[in-house]
Amino acid sequence: MSYEINDVKTGINHAKGMNYHVHDIRAEMKKLEEEGEIKIGRIIGPYKEEEVMYGIKKKIPLDMHYQHKSCGQCANLPGVPRSNFYYRDKLGIKYYNDMQQTSCTAWNYHASGLGNLVQLASVAARNWHRAYEEGYNFTIHCVTSFGNYLEMRHLLVSNKELRDAVKKVLASLGRELVIPEEIVHDSEIAYALRDKIFEAADPKRIEGIKRLRAVEHYGCHFFKQVSDDIIGGKRPIVVGGLASHLGVQMEEYSKWFMCCGFGFRHILVNREFTRSAQNIKLKAIKEEVDPDMILVNCTGCGTTFDKTQWIQKAVGEDYHYPVIFYSQLAALALGAHPFKEAGLDFHVTPVEPLLDKMGIAYN
């Protein structure tokens, strides 16, 4: 007898030890659809299967992307969603930037605890239905929205009482309960498209990228909430996998699993906690690697790393690591202007030394 575990380095599953019951929510969704309880928003157009955990394959749509944007990215780091659009434009991928999308409201839930399940699940289902009625695959920019929607999908599938309450809310809006076949984060899409991004990249930009050393960090809400539906599982591979495919030398460090310290509530009412946690991570990165940049896929983590490095001078530390999102790296590889299109001028930690090393002009 055996069970599947996730390899730390590669994300490949290996059979060891005792028997383990594999839970795949897609089978339960299919049964509910057959019973008339839900509709499934199936993948539209081409897709690529990537392994998550326990040998389960996740379908990553390669086209027709509904863009569920991030409130934090759009407000604080607008170059990130712009880069998401940019790499799609360059690859000829069709996407829908919906003006009727709402926030997932998980910010309120995690920061205050005032949210409730019916409200959270109804908002999720309402946004899912927007993608369904427009004929696009539901894809997400924000890891908190991503983690929240994965949880809401599990709860709606497993809890009839919640399902009925949400159906009542949706009916008042003239909508029905349509649950996406796959909940997909944009960094998973960029990873699945890594070959196409490399093939379409500017050769001079790739030469510059090959000069770089980096570490990666993943948002807690990306891989610690519903780990069994993430490419790579408990050790995600999408950010470093894309970067290394483009030529970046990826390095390991001991504190990769540790939270950035943002913590939603902490950043609001206990910033000393955030800054202390941040210093532990940054110190490990500096002493063990001293890279050219930190690569991220999370809005809160990216904001925290970028905008709190300077305050560590209060404890005698001097950090200077540009914080780059996977989509900004992809956009730069494809020829984006670092400020006008990738939006790196919105970052607090100076990016100019990184661009100089890459040979990218920015004046």
Secondary structure, 3 states (H helix, E strand, C coil): CCEEEECCCCCCEEEECCCCCCCCHHHHHHHHHHCCCCEEECCCCCEEEEECCCCCEEEEECCCEEEECCHHHHHHCCHHHHHHHHHHHHHCCCEECCCCCCCCCHHHHHHHCCCCHHHHHHHHHHHHHHHHHHCCEEEECCHHHHHHHHHHHHHHHHCHHHHHHHHHHHHHCCCCCEEECCCEEHHHHHHHCHHHHHHHCCHHHHHHHCCCEEEEECCHHHHCCCHHHCCCCCCCCHHHHHHHHHCCEECCCCCCCCCCCCCCHHHHHCHHHHHHHHHHHHHHHHHHCCCCEEEECCHHHHHHHHHHCHHHHHHCCCCCCCEEEHHHHHHHHCCCCCCCCCCHHHCCCCCHHHHHHHCCCCC
